[in-house]
């Protein structure tokens, strides 16, 4: 296959177009990755600044503690400790009682 002078001139003129197309084809994955990275950064910024909506709390309201029921605050834990201490004392009394001799063990004898 021989190259005629006219074909050679046309090919040389089109070399720049072909080179540009090749370069664009090689850079396309890099440009796509860069674009996706920018989008991910923007989405992360939006997610950080966006207010989180909780649907569970919409129907709730704050009520004052009337002192009854179970409470989880400082005073609630004190109440639980007092109840435990009362139960512990009752258990100690049950251990100290003897059905034959009486309710208390006299250790002074």
JOTAMO-V928438 format. One record per residue. N is the residue number from 0. RES is the residue in one small letter. PHI is phi in degrees with one decimal (NA if undefined). Layout:
n = (N	N)
res = (RES	RES)
phi = (PHI	PHI)
This chain:
n = (0	1	2	3	4	5	6	7	8	9	10	11	12	13	14	15	16	17	18	19	20	21	22	23	24	25	26	27	28	29	30	31	32	33	34	35	36	37	38	39	40	41	42	43	44	45	46	47	48	49	50	51	52	53	54	55	56	57	58	59	60	61	62	63	64	65	66	67	68	69	70	71	72	73	74	75	76	77	78	79	80	81	82	83	84	85	86	87	88	89	90	91	92	93	94	95	96	97	98	99	100	101	102	103	104	105	106	107	108)
res = (x	x	x	x	x	x	x	x	x	x	x	x	x	x	x	x	x	x	x	x	x	x	x	x	x	x	x	x	x	x	x	x	x	x	x	x	x	x	x	x	x	x	x	x	x	x	x	x	x	x	x	x	x	x	x	x	x	x	x	x	x	x	x	x	x	x	x	x	x	x	x	x	x	x	x	x	x	x	x	x	x	x	x	x	x	x	x	x	x	x	x	x	x	x	x	x	x	x	x	x	x	x	x	x	x	x	x	x	x)
phi = (NA	-101.7	-105.2	-84.0	-59.5	-68.3	-63.9	-65.3	-64.3	-67.3	-64.2	-64.8	-67.6	-89.8	-60.3	-64.4	-64.5	-66.4	-63.9	-64.3	-65.0	-63.6	-64.7	-63.8	-67.3	-74.9	-86.3	-57.6	-61.7	-65.3	-66.1	-63.9	-63.3	-64.0	-64.1	-64.6	-63.5	-64.7	-62.8	-63.7	-64.3	-64.5	-65.8	-64.4	-64.8	-64.0	-64.5	-68.2	-86.5	-75.7	-79.9	-80.0	-97.4	-113.6	-80.8	-66.7	-87.2	-66.9	-92.3	-89.9	-141.9	-87.4	-118.9	-77.3	-73.8	-91.0	94.1	-94.5	77.6	-98.2	-122.6	-110.2	-83.9	-63.4	-70.3	-64.9	-70.6	-64.6	-61.1	-63.3	-65.3	-65.9	-63.9	-62.8	-64.1	-63.5	-67.3	-63.2	-64.5	-63.6	-65.4	-64.2	-65.9	-65.3	-69.1	-79.5	-82.3	-126.4	-64.9	-84.0	-97.9	144.7	-89.4	-125.0	-92.8	-94.8	-98.2	-82.7	-77.5)
